[in-house]
Amino acid sequence: MKCAFCENPLICEACGAEFVATTPELYDAISRCDETVPCPACEALLVCHWCKTPYGADPQGDHDKELPSGEGPL
């Protein structure tokens, strides 16, 4: 499966396992990026090895904040 953000193979940063969605619900959670998704291999929060993006709900919503210069999301 590819990372929804960088389109490289989705590999867990914590354990190095390639992510494979084992259920339709897990695939949907990855696609929406609004639920916390654990790595099936190590159960840590799934973080893309390549772009370091966590697959989990962001309680502070920091991903929508503008940079001080107004150049876009953080």
N, CA, C, O and CB atoms as a CASP TS submission, in Angstrom:
PFRMAT TS
TARGET T0000
AUTHOR 0000-0000-0000
METHOD Language model
MODEL 1
PARENT N/A
ATOM      1  N   MET     1       0.858  -1.179   0.000  1.00  0.00           N
ATOM      2  CA  MET     1       0.000   0.000   0.000  1.00  0.00           C
ATOM      3  C   MET     1       0.900   1.237   0.000  1.00  0.00           C
ATOM      4  O   MET     1       1.968   1.240   0.611  1.00  0.00           O
ATOM      5  CB  MET     1      -0.974   0.001   1.237  1.00  0.00           C
ATOM      6  N   LYS     2       0.456   2.276  -0.688  1.00  0.00           N
ATOM      7  CA  LYS     2       1.239   3.510  -0.745  1.00  0.00           C
ATOM      8  C   LYS     2       0.779   4.484   0.337  1.00  0.00           C
ATOM      9  O   LYS     2      -0.382   4.483   0.747  1.00  0.00           O
ATOM     10  CB  LYS     2       1.123   4.163  -2.137  1.00  0.00           C
ATOM     11  N   CYS     3       1.715   5.309   0.786  1.00  0.00           N
ATOM     12  CA  CYS     3       1.413   6.368   1.741  1.00  0.00           C
ATOM     13  C   CYS     3       0.482   7.370   1.063  1.00  0.00           C
ATOM     14  O   CYS     3       0.702   7.742  -0.090  1.00  0.00           O
ATOM     15  CB  CYS     3       2.721   7.066   2.252  1.00  0.00           C
ATOM     16  N   ALA     4      -0.549   7.802   1.770  1.00  0.00           N
ATOM     17  CA  ALA     4      -1.499   8.766   1.222  1.00  0.00           C
ATOM     18  C   ALA     4      -0.875  10.146   1.038  1.00  0.00           C
ATOM     19  O   ALA     4      -1.420  10.980   0.316  1.00  0.00           O
ATOM     20  CB  ALA     4      -2.714   8.868   2.123  1.00  0.00           C
ATOM     21  N   PHE     5       0.255  10.393   1.681  1.00  0.00           N
ATOM     22  CA  PHE     5       0.876  11.714   1.649  1.00  0.00           C
ATOM     23  C   PHE     5       2.036  11.808   0.661  1.00  0.00           C
ATOM     24  O   PHE     5       2.110  12.766  -0.108  1.00  0.00           O
ATOM     25  CB  PHE     5       1.361  12.077   3.024  1.00  0.00           C
ATOM     26  N   CYS     6       2.943  10.828   0.670  1.00  0.00           N
ATOM     27  CA  CYS     6       4.131  10.913  -0.189  1.00  0.00           C
ATOM     28  C   CYS     6       4.125   9.897  -1.327  1.00  0.00           C
ATOM     29  O   CYS     6       4.968   9.965  -2.222  1.00  0.00           O
ATOM     30  CB  CYS     6       5.374  10.720   0.641  1.00  0.00           C
ATOM     31  N   GLU     7       3.184   8.958  -1.301  1.00  0.00           N
ATOM     32  CA  GLU     7       3.013   7.937  -2.326  1.00  0.00           C
ATOM     33  C   GLU     7       4.159   6.925  -2.428  1.00  0.00           C
ATOM     34  O   GLU     7       4.234   6.173  -3.399  1.00  0.00           O
ATOM     35  CB  GLU     7       2.840   8.598  -3.635  1.00  0.00           C
ATOM     36  N   ASN     8       5.045   6.904  -1.438  1.00  0.00           N
ATOM     37  CA  ASN     8       6.035   5.828  -1.348  1.00  0.00           C
ATOM     38  C   ASN     8       5.363   4.646  -0.676  1.00  0.00           C
ATOM     39  O   ASN     8       4.282   4.802  -0.108  1.00  0.00           O
ATOM     40  CB  ASN     8       7.320   6.279  -0.557  1.00  0.00           C
ATOM     41  N   PRO     9       5.975   3.455  -0.724  1.00  0.00           N
ATOM     42  CA  PRO     9       5.394   2.330   0.003  1.00  0.00           C
ATOM     43  C   PRO     9       5.237   2.688   1.481  1.00  0.00           C
ATOM     44  O   PRO     9       6.149   3.255   2.083  1.00  0.00           O
ATOM     45  CB  PRO     9       6.270   1.065  -0.159  1.00  0.00           C
ATOM     46  N   LEU    10       4.087   2.360   2.065  1.00  0.00           N
ATOM     47  CA  LEU    10       3.811   2.695   3.457  1.00  0.00           C
ATOM     48  C   LEU    10       4.528   1.696   4.366  1.00  0.00           C
ATOM     49  O   LEU    10       4.101   0.552   4.522  1.00  0.00           O
ATOM     50  CB  LEU    10       2.279   2.699   3.736  1.00  0.00           C
ATOM     51  N   ILE    11       5.617   2.156   4.953  1.00  0.00           N
ATOM     52  CA  ILE    11       6.453   1.339   5.835  1.00  0.00           C
ATOM     53  C   ILE    11       6.451   1.974   7.211  1.00  0.00           C
ATOM     54  O   ILE    11       6.647   3.182   7.341  1.00  0.00           O
ATOM     55  CB  ILE    11       7.912   1.203   5.283  1.00  0.00           C
ATOM     56  N   CYS    12       6.228   1.160   8.247  1.00  0.00           N
ATOM     57  CA  CYS    12       6.182   1.644   9.627  1.00  0.00           C
ATOM     58  C   CYS    12       7.555   2.144  10.062  1.00  0.00           C
ATOM     59  O   CYS    12       8.553   1.432   9.952  1.00  0.00           O
ATOM     60  CB  CYS    12       5.693   0.532  10.577  1.00  0.00           C
ATOM     61  N   GLU    13       7.589   3.375  10.554  1.00  0.00           N
ATOM     62  CA  GLU    13       8.842   3.957  11.031  1.00  0.00           C
ATOM     63  C   GLU    13       9.371   3.206  12.244  1.00  0.00           C
ATOM     64  O   GLU    13      10.585   3.086  12.409  1.00  0.00           O
ATOM     65  CB  GLU    13       8.647   5.432  11.373  1.00  0.00           C
ATOM     66  N   ALA    14       8.484   2.697  13.099  1.00  0.00           N
ATOM     67  CA  ALA    14       8.905   2.051  14.340  1.00  0.00           C
ATOM     68  C   ALA    14       9.547   0.684  14.123  1.00  0.00           C
ATOM     69  O   ALA    14      10.556   0.367  14.751  1.00  0.00           O
ATOM     70  CB  ALA    14       7.726   1.904  15.257  1.00  0.00           C
ATOM     71  N   CYS    15       8.965  -0.130  13.233  1.00  0.00           N
ATOM     72  CA  CYS    15       9.476  -1.504  13.106  1.00  0.00           C
ATOM     73  C   CYS    15       9.957  -1.873  11.708  1.00  0.00           C
ATOM     74  O   CYS    15      10.580  -2.919  11.530  1.00  0.00           O
ATOM     75  CB  CYS    15       8.414  -2.466  13.515  1.00  0.00           C
ATOM     76  N   GLY    16       9.678  -1.032  10.712  1.00  0.00           N
ATOM     77  CA  GLY    16      10.143  -1.302   9.354  1.00  0.00           C
ATOM     78  C   GLY    16       9.258  -2.233   8.550  1.00  0.00           C
ATOM     79  O   GLY    16       9.602  -2.592   7.424  1.00  0.00           O
ATOM     80  N   ALA    17       8.112  -2.634   9.113  1.00  0.00           N
ATOM     81  CA  ALA    17       7.216  -3.530   8.385  1.00  0.00           C
ATOM     82  C   ALA    17       6.422  -2.756   7.343  1.00  0.00           C
ATOM     83  O   ALA    17       5.985  -1.632   7.590  1.00  0.00           O
ATOM     84  CB  ALA    17       6.265  -4.250   9.353  1.00  0.00           C
ATOM     85  N   GLU    18       6.237  -3.369   6.170  1.00  0.00           N
ATOM     86  CA  GLU    18       5.393  -2.743   5.163  1.00  0.00           C
ATOM     87  C   GLU    18       3.941  -2.909   5.580  1.00  0.00           C
ATOM     88  O   GLU    18       3.516  -4.005   5.945  1.00  0.00           O
ATOM     89  CB  GLU    18       5.645  -3.356   3.755  1.00  0.00           C
ATOM     90  N   PHE    19       3.177  -1.819   5.525  1.00  0.00           N
ATOM     91  CA  PHE    19       1.790  -1.843   5.960  1.00  0.00           C
ATOM     92  C   PHE    19       0.915  -2.503   4.916  1.00  0.00           C
ATOM     93  O   PHE    19       0.996  -2.184   3.730  1.00  0.00           O
ATOM     94  CB  PHE    19       1.294  -0.433   6.250  1.00  0.00           C
ATOM     95  N   VAL    20       0.070  -3.433   5.366  1.00  0.00           N
ATOM     96  CA  VAL    20      -0.916  -4.076   4.517  1.00  0.00           C
ATOM     97  C   VAL    20      -2.250  -3.978   5.245  1.00  0.00           C
ATOM     98  O   VAL    20      -2.386  -4.471   6.365  1.00  0.00           O
ATOM     99  CB  VAL    20      -0.531  -5.573   4.198  1.00  0.00           C
ATOM    100  N   ALA    21      -3.228  -3.347   4.618  1.00  0.00           N
ATOM    101  CA  ALA    21      -4.561  -3.237   5.225  1.00  0.00           C
ATOM    102  C   ALA    21      -5.208  -4.618   5.199  1.00  0.00           C
ATOM    103  O   ALA    21      -5.454  -5.174   4.129  1.00  0.00           O
ATOM    104  CB  ALA    21      -5.455  -2.178   4.469  1.00  0.00           C
ATOM    105  N   THR    22      -5.478  -5.161   6.370  1.00  0.00           N
ATOM    106  CA  THR    22      -6.006  -6.520   6.467  1.00  0.00           C
ATOM    107  C   THR    22      -7.528  -6.577   6.466  1.00  0.00           C
ATOM    108  O   THR    22      -8.107  -7.652   6.311  1.00  0.00           O
ATOM    109  CB  THR    22      -5.486  -7.174   7.709  1.00  0.00           C
ATOM    110  N   THR    23      -8.184  -5.420   6.641  1.00  0.00           N
ATOM    111  CA  THR    23      -9.650  -5.372   6.623  1.00  0.00           C
ATOM    112  C   THR    23     -10.101  -4.131   5.850  1.00  0.00           C
ATOM    113  O   THR    23      -9.340  -3.172   5.725  1.00  0.00           O
ATOM    114  CB  THR    23     -10.231  -5.360   8.078  1.00  0.00           C
ATOM    115  N   PRO    24     -11.316  -4.143   5.337  1.00  0.00           N
ATOM    116  CA  PRO    24     -11.833  -2.942   4.669  1.00  0.00           C
ATOM    117  C   PRO    24     -11.897  -1.740   5.616  1.00  0.00           C
ATOM    118  O   PRO    24     -11.691  -0.603   5.190  1.00  0.00           O
ATOM    119  CB  PRO    24     -13.222  -3.219   4.096  1.00  0.00           C
ATOM    120  N   GLU    25     -12.181  -1.987   6.890  1.00  0.00           N
ATOM    121  CA  GLU    25     -12.250  -0.908   7.871  1.00  0.00           C
ATOM    122  C   GLU    25     -10.889  -0.243   8.058  1.00  0.00           C
ATOM    123  O   GLU    25     -10.799   0.980   8.166  1.00  0.00           O
ATOM    124  CB  GLU    25     -12.763  -1.440   9.211  1.00  0.00           C
ATOM    125  N   LEU    26      -9.836  -1.049   8.095  1.00  0.00           N
ATOM    126  CA  LEU    26      -8.482  -0.514   8.251  1.00  0.00           C
ATOM    127  C   LEU    26      -8.071   0.277   7.012  1.00  0.00           C
ATOM    128  O   LEU    26      -7.435   1.326   7.123  1.00  0.00           O
ATOM    129  CB  LEU    26      -7.478  -1.653   8.513  1.00  0.00           C
ATOM    130  N   TYR    27      -8.430  -0.220   5.848  1.00  0.00           N
ATOM    131  CA  TYR    27      -8.147   0.498   4.606  1.00  0.00           C
ATOM    132  C   TYR    27      -8.859   1.852   4.608  1.00  0.00           C
ATOM    133  O   TYR    27      -8.275   2.866   4.226  1.00  0.00           O
ATOM    134  CB  TYR    27      -8.582  -0.340   3.379  1.00  0.00           C
ATOM    135  N   ASP    28     -10.125   1.863   5.041  1.00  0.00           N
ATOM    136  CA  ASP    28     -10.882   3.117   5.107  1.00  0.00           C
ATOM    137  C   ASP    28     -10.253   4.085   6.099  1.00  0.00           C
ATOM    138  O   ASP    28     -10.176   5.283   5.825  1.00  0.00           O
ATOM    139  CB  ASP    28     -12.340   2.845   5.494  1.00  0.00           C
ATOM    140  N   ALA    29      -9.800   3.583   7.253  1.00  0.00           N
ATOM    141  CA  ALA    29      -9.174   4.444   8.263  1.00  0.00           C
ATOM    142  C   ALA    29      -7.904   5.085   7.710  1.00  0.00           C
ATOM    143  O   ALA    29      -7.649   6.265   7.952  1.00  0.00           O
ATOM    144  CB  ALA    29      -8.849   3.638   9.540  1.00  0.00           C
ATOM    145  N   ILE    30      -7.112   4.324   6.975  1.00  0.00           N
ATOM    146  CA  ILE    30      -5.893   4.862   6.363  1.00  0.00           C
ATOM    147  C   ILE    30      -6.254   5.925   5.330  1.00  0.00           C
ATOM    148  O   ILE    30      -5.600   6.965   5.253  1.00  0.00           O
ATOM    149  CB  ILE    30      -5.061   3.731   5.706  1.00  0.00           C
ATOM    150  N   SER    31      -7.281   5.669   4.545  1.00  0.00           N
ATOM    151  CA  SER    31      -7.669   6.594   3.488  1.00  0.00           C
ATOM    152  C   SER    31      -8.201   7.910   4.041  1.00  0.00           C
ATOM    153  O   SER    31      -7.969   8.965   3.450  1.00  0.00           O
ATOM    154  CB  SER    31      -8.712   5.956   2.600  1.00  0.00           C
ATOM    155  N   ARG    32      -8.906   7.862   5.160  1.00  0.00           N
ATOM    156  CA  ARG    32      -9.489   9.075   5.744  1.00  0.00           C
ATOM    157  C   ARG    32      -8.479   9.857   6.568  1.00  0.00           C
ATOM    158  O   ARG    32      -8.571  11.081   6.660  1.00  0.00           O
ATOM    159  CB  ARG    32     -10.681   8.718   6.609  1.00  0.00           C
ATOM    160  N   CYS    33      -7.524   9.171   7.162  1.00  0.00           N
ATOM    161  CA  CYS    33      -6.491   9.809   7.990  1.00  0.00           C
ATOM    162  C   CYS    33      -7.088  10.575   9.179  1.00  0.00           C
ATOM    163  O   CYS    33      -6.473  11.522   9.671  1.00  0.00           O
ATOM    164  CB  CYS    33      -5.654  10.760   7.134  1.00  0.00           C
ATOM    165  N   ASP    34      -8.262  10.182   9.638  1.00  0.00           N
ATOM    166  CA  ASP    34      -8.864  10.874  10.766  1.00  0.00           C
ATOM    167  C   ASP    34      -8.996   9.984  11.997  1.00  0.00           C
ATOM    168  O   ASP    34      -9.546  10.404  13.015  1.00  0.00           O
ATOM    169  CB  ASP    34     -10.215  11.403  10.376  1.00  0.00           C
ATOM    170  N   GLU    35      -8.493   8.762  11.904  1.00  0.00           N
ATOM    171  CA  GLU    35      -8.498   7.842  13.028  1.00  0.00           C
ATOM    172  C   GLU    35      -7.069   7.415  13.323  1.00  0.00           C
ATOM    173  O   GLU    35      -6.233   7.345  12.422  1.00  0.00           O
ATOM    174  CB  GLU    35      -9.396   6.615  12.740  1.00  0.00           C
ATOM    175  N   THR    36      -6.796   7.130  14.587  1.00  0.00           N
ATOM    176  CA  THR    36      -5.477   6.613  14.943  1.00  0.00           C
ATOM    177  C   THR    36      -5.353   5.198  14.402  1.00  0.00           C
ATOM    178  O   THR    36      -6.210   4.351  14.658  1.00  0.00           O
ATOM    179  CB  THR    36      -5.251   6.644  16.487  1.00  0.00           C
ATOM    180  N   VAL    37      -4.289   4.944  13.658  1.00  0.00           N
ATOM    181  CA  VAL    37      -4.081   3.637  13.035  1.00  0.00           C
ATOM    182  C   VAL    37      -2.798   3.026  13.591  1.00  0.00           C
ATOM    183  O   VAL    37      -1.713   3.570  13.385  1.00  0.00           O
ATOM    184  CB  VAL    37      -4.011   3.757  11.478  1.00  0.00           C
ATOM    185  N   PRO    38      -2.913   1.900  14.295  1.00  0.00           N
ATOM    186  CA  PRO    38      -1.704   1.228  14.783  1.00  0.00           C
ATOM    187  C   PRO    38      -1.100   0.346  13.692  1.00  0.00           C
ATOM    188  O   PRO    38      -1.811  -0.157  12.821  1.00  0.00           O
ATOM    189  CB  PRO    38      -2.023   0.381  16.035  1.00  0.00           C
ATOM    190  N   CYS    39       0.201   0.168  13.749  1.00  0.00           N
ATOM    191  CA  CYS    39       0.878  -0.775  12.859  1.00  0.00           C
ATOM    192  C   CYS    39       0.443  -2.180  13.259  1.00  0.00           C
ATOM    193  O   CYS    39       0.534  -2.526  14.437  1.00  0.00           O
ATOM    194  CB  CYS    39       2.448  -0.620  12.930  1.00  0.00           C
ATOM    195  N   PRO    40      -0.026  -3.000  12.323  1.00  0.00           N
ATOM    196  CA  PRO    40      -0.425  -4.365  12.669  1.00  0.00           C
ATOM    197  C   PRO    40       0.729  -5.220  13.202  1.00  0.00           C
ATOM    198  O   PRO    40       0.503  -6.158  13.966  1.00  0.00           O
ATOM    199  CB  PRO    40      -1.023  -5.035  11.461  1.00  0.00           C
ATOM    200  N   ALA    41       1.959  -4.900  12.803  1.00  0.00           N
ATOM    201  CA  ALA    41       3.112  -5.702  13.217  1.00  0.00           C
ATOM    202  C   ALA    41       3.586  -5.381  14.631  1.00  0.00           C
ATOM    203  O   ALA    41       3.863  -6.292  15.412  1.00  0.00           O
ATOM    204  CB  ALA    41       4.248  -5.495  12.251  1.00  0.00           C
ATOM    205  N   CYS    42       3.682  -4.076  14.972  1.00  0.00           N
ATOM    206  CA  CYS    42       4.255  -3.713  16.269  1.00  0.00           C
ATOM    207  C   CYS    42       3.284  -2.963  17.186  1.00  0.00           C
ATOM    208  O   CYS    42       3.577  -2.732  18.359  1.00  0.00           O
ATOM    209  CB  CYS    42       5.478  -2.873  16.055  1.00  0.00           C
ATOM    210  N   GLU    43       2.117  -2.584  16.632  1.00  0.00           N
ATOM    211  CA  GLU    43       1.062  -1.884  17.362  1.00  0.00           C
ATOM    212  C   GLU    43       1.407  -0.458  17.788  1.00  0.00           C
ATOM    213  O   GLU    43       0.657   0.152  18.550  1.00  0.00           O
ATOM    214  CB  GLU    43       0.709  -2.667  18.564  1.00  0.00           C
ATOM    215  N   ALA    44       2.528   0.082  17.310  1.00  0.00           N
ATOM    216  CA  ALA    44       2.850   1.496  17.538  1.00  0.00           C
ATOM    217  C   ALA    44       2.006   2.325  16.572  1.00  0.00           C
ATOM    218  O   ALA    44       1.501   1.799  15.581  1.00  0.00           O
ATOM    219  CB  ALA    44       4.396   1.781  17.338  1.00  0.00           C
ATOM    220  N   LEU    45       1.852   3.621  16.858  1.00  0.00           N
ATOM    221  CA  LEU    45       1.159   4.501  15.930  1.00  0.00           C
ATOM    222  C   LEU    45       1.854   4.406  14.579  1.00  0.00           C
ATOM    223  O   LEU    45       3.075   4.541  14.497  1.00  0.00           O
ATOM    224  CB  LEU    45       1.134   5.973  16.451  1.00  0.00           C
ATOM    225  N   LEU    46       1.092   4.177  13.527  1.00  0.00           N
ATOM    226  CA  LEU    46       1.666   4.052  12.192  1.00  0.00           C
ATOM    227  C   LEU    46       2.181   5.411  11.725  1.00  0.00           C
ATOM    228  O   LEU    46       1.419   6.372  11.616  1.00  0.00           O
ATOM    229  CB  LEU    46       0.622   3.491  11.193  1.00  0.00           C
ATOM    230  N   VAL    47       3.482   5.480  11.451  1.00  0.00           N
ATOM    231  CA  VAL    47       4.138   6.680  10.947  1.00  0.00           C
ATOM    232  C   VAL    47       4.901   6.260   9.695  1.00  0.00           C
ATOM    233  O   VAL    47       5.667   5.297   9.721  1.00  0.00           O
ATOM    234  CB  VAL    47       5.096   7.335  12.031  1.00  0.00           C
ATOM    235  N   CYS    48       4.688   6.990   8.600  1.00  0.00           N
ATOM    236  CA  CYS    48       5.368   6.663   7.348  1.00  0.00           C
ATOM    237  C   CYS    48       6.880   6.834   7.502  1.00  0.00           C
ATOM    238  O   CYS    48       7.353   7.878   7.951  1.00  0.00           O
ATOM    239  CB  CYS    48       4.842   7.550   6.198  1.00  0.00           C
ATOM    240  N   HIS    49       7.619   5.816   7.132  1.00  0.00           N
ATOM    241  CA  HIS    49       9.078   5.840   7.202  1.00  0.00           C
ATOM    242  C   HIS    49       9.659   6.963   6.341  1.00  0.00           C
ATOM    243  O   HIS    49      10.666   7.564   6.715  1.00  0.00           O
ATOM    244  CB  HIS    49       9.652   4.489   6.761  1.00  0.00           C
ATOM    245  N   TRP    50       9.048   7.251   5.208  1.00  0.00           N
ATOM    246  CA  TRP    50       9.606   8.192   4.239  1.00  0.00           C
ATOM    247  C   TRP    50       9.322   9.644   4.577  1.00  0.00           C
ATOM    248  O   TRP    50      10.240  10.464   4.610  1.00  0.00           O
ATOM    249  CB  TRP    50       9.072   7.891   2.877  1.00  0.00           C
ATOM    250  N   CYS    51       8.053   9.972   4.829  1.00  0.00           N
ATOM    251  CA  CYS    51       7.698  11.384   5.052  1.00  0.00           C
ATOM    252  C   CYS    51       7.417  11.694   6.520  1.00  0.00           C
ATOM    253  O   CYS    51       7.161  12.844   6.879  1.00  0.00           O
ATOM    254  CB  CYS    51       6.481  11.750   4.217  1.00  0.00           C
ATOM    255  N   LYS    52       7.465  10.666   7.368  1.00  0.00           N
ATOM    256  CA  LYS    52       7.300  10.815   8.826  1.00  0.00           C
ATOM    257  C   LYS    52       5.906  11.309   9.228  1.00  0.00           C
ATOM    258  O   LYS    52       5.730  11.847  10.321  1.00  0.00           O
ATOM    259  CB  LYS    52       8.344  11.779   9.363  1.00  0.00           C
ATOM    260  N   THR    53       4.923  11.126   8.352  1.00  0.00           N
ATOM    261  CA  THR    53       3.557  11.535   8.670  1.00  0.00           C
ATOM    262  C   THR    53       2.882  10.474   9.519  1.00  0.00           C
ATOM    263  O   THR    53       2.854   9.306   9.132  1.00  0.00           O
ATOM    264  CB  THR    53       2.746  11.789   7.386  1.00  0.00           C
ATOM    265  N   PRO    54       2.333  10.858  10.682  1.00  0.00           N
ATOM    266  CA  PRO    54       1.606   9.893  11.513  1.00  0.00           C
ATOM    267  C   PRO    54       0.202   9.671  10.969  1.00  0.00           C
ATOM    268  O   PRO    54      -0.443  10.606  10.495  1.00  0.00           O
ATOM    269  CB  PRO    54       1.539  10.374  12.974  1.00  0.00           C
ATOM    270  N   TYR    55      -0.262   8.442  11.040  1.00  0.00           N
ATOM    271  CA  TYR    55      -1.618   8.105  10.653  1.00  0.00           C
ATOM    272  C   TYR    55      -2.462   8.060  11.918  1.00  0.00           C
ATOM    273  O   TYR    55      -2.660   7.007  12.523  1.00  0.00           O
ATOM    274  CB  TYR    55      -1.674   6.749   9.880  1.00  0.00           C
ATOM    275  N   GLY    56      -2.942   9.214  12.290  1.00  0.00           N
ATOM    276  CA  GLY    56      -3.762   9.308  13.486  1.00  0.00           C
ATOM    277  C   GLY    56      -4.422  10.651  13.574  1.00  0.00           C
ATOM    278  O   GLY    56      -3.971  11.631  12.983  1.00  0.00           O
ATOM    279  N   ALA    57      -5.497  10.680  14.319  1.00  0.00           N
ATOM    280  CA  ALA    57      -6.207  11.935  14.529  1.00  0.00           C
ATOM    281  C   ALA    57      -5.297  12.898  15.278  1.00  0.00           C
ATOM    282  O   ALA    57      -4.610  12.507  16.221  1.00  0.00           O
ATOM    283  CB  ALA    57      -7.531  11.706  15.308  1.00  0.00           C
ATOM    284  N   ASP    58      -5.295  14.145  14.861  1.00  0.00           N
ATOM    285  CA  ASP    58      -4.479  15.171  15.486  1.00  0.00           C
ATOM    286  C   ASP    58      -5.365  15.958  16.450  1.00  0.00           C
ATOM    287  O   ASP    58      -6.161  16.788  16.010  1.00  0.00           O
ATOM    288  CB  ASP    58      -3.827  16.111  14.415  1.00  0.00           C
ATOM    289  N   PRO    59      -5.242  15.710  17.775  1.00  0.00           N
ATOM    290  CA  PRO    59      -6.144  16.359  18.716  1.00  0.00           C
ATOM    291  C   PRO    59      -6.057  17.880  18.718  1.00  0.00           C
ATOM    292  O   PRO    59      -7.046  18.543  19.032  1.00  0.00           O
ATOM    293  CB  PRO    59      -5.870  15.857  20.082  1.00  0.00           C
ATOM    294  N   GLN    60      -4.900  18.455  18.375  1.00  0.00           N
ATOM    295  CA  GLN    60      -4.772  19.908  18.344  1.00  0.00           C
ATOM    296  C   GLN    60      -5.140  20.491  16.983  1.00  0.00           C
ATOM    297  O   GLN    60      -5.366  21.695  16.868  1.00  0.00           O
ATOM    298  CB  GLN    60      -3.358  20.309  18.706  1.00  0.00           C
ATOM    299  N   GLY    61      -5.203  19.655  15.961  1.00  0.00           N
ATOM    300  CA  GLY    61      -5.508  20.157  14.626  1.00  0.00           C
ATOM    301  C   GLY    61      -4.392  20.999  14.039  1.00  0.00           C
ATOM    302  O   GLY    61      -4.663  21.871  13.213  1.00  0.00           O
ATOM    303  N   ASP    62      -3.148  20.773  14.433  1.00  0.00           N
ATOM    304  CA  ASP    62      -2.021  21.591  13.993  1.00  0.00           C
ATOM    305  C   ASP    62      -1.784  21.535  12.487  1.00  0.00           C
ATOM    306  O   ASP    62      -1.183  22.454  11.931  1.00  0.00           O
ATOM    307  CB  ASP    62      -0.775  21.159  14.709  1.00  0.00           C
ATOM    308  N   HIS    63      -2.240  20.478  11.814  1.00  0.00           N
ATOM    309  CA  HIS    63      -1.963  20.352  10.394  1.00  0.00           C
ATOM    310  C   HIS    63      -2.696  21.401   9.569  1.00  0.00           C
ATOM    311  O   HIS    63      -2.359  21.599   8.402  1.00  0.00           O
ATOM    312  CB  HIS    63      -2.339  18.973   9.918  1.00  0.00           C
ATOM    313  N   ASP    64      -3.689  22.078  10.141  1.00  0.00           N
ATOM    314  CA  ASP    64      -4.428  23.100   9.404  1.00  0.00           C
ATOM    315  C   ASP    64      -3.941  24.519   9.679  1.00  0.00           C
ATOM    316  O   ASP    64      -4.421  25.461   9.048  1.00  0.00           O
ATOM    317  CB  ASP    64      -5.885  23.003   9.739  1.00  0.00           C
ATOM    318  N   LYS    65      -3.010  24.693  10.594  1.00  0.00           N
ATOM    319  CA  LYS    65      -2.535  26.030  10.937  1.00  0.00           C
ATOM    320  C   LYS    65      -1.666  26.592   9.819  1.00  0.00           C
ATOM    321  O   LYS    65      -0.934  25.860   9.152  1.00  0.00           O
ATOM    322  CB  LYS    65      -1.751  26.002  12.256  1.00  0.00           C
ATOM    323  N   GLU    66      -1.758  27.873   9.631  1.00  0.00           N
ATOM    324  CA  GLU    66      -0.947  28.550   8.631  1.00  0.00           C
ATOM    325  C   GLU    66       0.440  28.847   9.207  1.00  0.00           C
ATOM    326  O   GLU    66       0.592  29.067  10.408  1.00  0.00           O
ATOM    327  CB  GLU    66      -1.635  29.853   8.159  1.00  0.00           C
ATOM    328  N   LEU    67       1.430  28.850   8.344  1.00  0.00           N
ATOM    329  CA  LEU    67       2.764  29.278   8.746  1.00  0.00           C
ATOM    330  C   LEU    67       2.709  30.762   9.042  1.00  0.00           C
ATOM    331  O   LEU    67       1.849  31.459   8.505  1.00  0.00           O
ATOM    332  CB  LEU    67       3.825  28.961   7.647  1.00  0.00           C
ATOM    333  N   PRO    68       3.610  31.272   9.890  1.00  0.00           N
ATOM    334  CA  PRO    68       3.602  32.697  10.197  1.00  0.00           C
ATOM    335  C   PRO    68       3.642  33.601   8.977  1.00  0.00           C
ATOM    336  O   PRO    68       3.081  34.697   9.006  1.00  0.00           O
ATOM    337  CB  PRO    68       4.750  33.017  11.067  1.00  0.00           C
ATOM    338  N   SER    69       4.287  33.168   7.916  1.00  0.00           N
ATOM    339  CA  SER    69       4.403  33.975   6.709  1.00  0.00           C
ATOM    340  C   SER    69       3.179  33.823   5.801  1.00  0.00           C
ATOM    341  O   SER    69       3.099  34.464   4.753  1.00  0.00           O
ATOM    342  CB  SER    69       5.664  33.593   5.949  1.00  0.00           C
ATOM    343  N   GLY    70       2.225  32.971   6.204  1.00  0.00           N
ATOM    344  CA  GLY    70       1.025  32.739   5.401  1.00  0.00           C
ATOM    345  C   GLY    70       1.276  31.837   4.208  1.00  0.00           C
ATOM    346  O   GLY    70       0.526  31.891   3.233  1.00  0.00           O
ATOM    347  N   GLU    71       2.316  31.005   4.258  1.00  0.00           N
ATOM    348  CA  GLU    71       2.685  30.175   3.125  1.00  0.00           C
ATOM    349  C   GLU    71       1.930  28.867   3.054  1.00  0.00           C
ATOM    350  O   GLU    71       2.164  28.086   2.132  1.00  0.00           O
ATOM    351  CB  GLU    71       4.133  29.896   3.165  1.00  0.00           C
ATOM    352  N   GLY    72       1.037  28.592   3.983  1.00  0.00           N
ATOM    353  CA  GLY    72       0.263  27.356   3.908  1.00  0.00           C
ATOM    354  C   GLY    72       0.337  26.575   5.198  1.00  0.00           C
ATOM    355  O   GLY    72       0.884  27.056   6.190  1.00  0.00           O
ATOM    356  N   PRO    73      -0.216  25.360   5.193  1.00  0.00           N
ATOM    357  CA  PRO    73      -0.236  24.529   6.405  1.00  0.00           C
ATOM    358  C   PRO    73       1.154  24.162   6.887  1.00  0.00           C
ATOM    359  O   PRO    73       2.102  24.097   6.105  1.00  0.00           O
ATOM    360  CB  PRO    73      -1.026  23.267   6.157  1.00  0.00           C
ATOM    361  N   LEU    74       1.260  23.925   8.174  1.00  0.00           N
ATOM    362  CA  LEU    74       2.538  23.486   8.775  1.00  0.00           C
ATOM    363  C   LEU    74       2.876  22.111   8.321  1.00  0.00           C
ATOM    364  O   LEU    74       3.908  21.568   8.714  1.00  0.00           O
ATOM    365  CB  LEU    74       2.484  23.525  10.298  1.00  0.00           C
TER
END
